[in-house]
Amino acid sequence: MESDPRCNGAPVQYTSLHIRVFGMRLWADGHTGWSAWKAIRKQHPKIAWLAAGYTVMLASIIVLGVLAQI
């Protein structure tokens, strides 16, 4: 990992969470997918569960919208 000169040599941590219509894309400490999900859950548990709940809610709305059109 690179260090930020403002942090006195402490490693830089990068976490990214993108929520889209068809799911989530996760990056954490250079990892993606399930490895990133585990790191995010460990470092930021409330944000992880909020993102998972939001994704489930979004998927439910899409499914209900499709079923309403049938």
N, C-alpha and C positions, 0 to 999 in steps of 0.2 A: 504494500500500500504506500501511497505517497503521503508525505506529511505537509501540513499547512504551516507556513512559517509563523502565522499568527497564533498557533496553538502550542508553541514550544516543543515541536517534535512529536506531538500526539498524532496517531494515524487518522486519516480522513475517512469518515464513514459515509457511504452513499446508499440511500434507500429510496426506491421509487415504486409507486403503486399506480397503475393505470387501470381504471374500470371502464370497460367498453360494453357494447350491447351483447357480445358473444362471450364475455368472461373477463378475467383479470390478467394483467401482465405484471409480473413482479420482478424487481431487482433489489438485491441487498448484499452488500459487501462482495460484489463481483459474482454473485450466484443468481440463477434464475429458477423459476418453477418452484418445485416443492422445497428445495434447499433454501430459497429466498423466503418462502412462506414460513418455514420453521424459524429462520432468523428474525423475521418481522414479528412473529408471534412471541418470541422470547424477549425482544427488545421493546416492542410497542403492542402489548396484548389488547388494549382497548381499541386501538386503531385497526388492528387485524380483524377483530370480531365485528367491528362496525363495517368494515369493507366487505366482509363475507356476508353479513346481513343485508347490506345494500345490494350486492350482486344477486342474492336470492330474491329479494323484493323486485328488482328490475326484471329478472327472468320470469317471475310469477306474473307481473303485469303484462309482459309480452305474450306469455302463454294464454292468459285470460283474454287478451285482446284478439288473438288468433281464434280462440274458441268462440268468442262472441260473434265473429264474422261467419262462422259455419252455420 
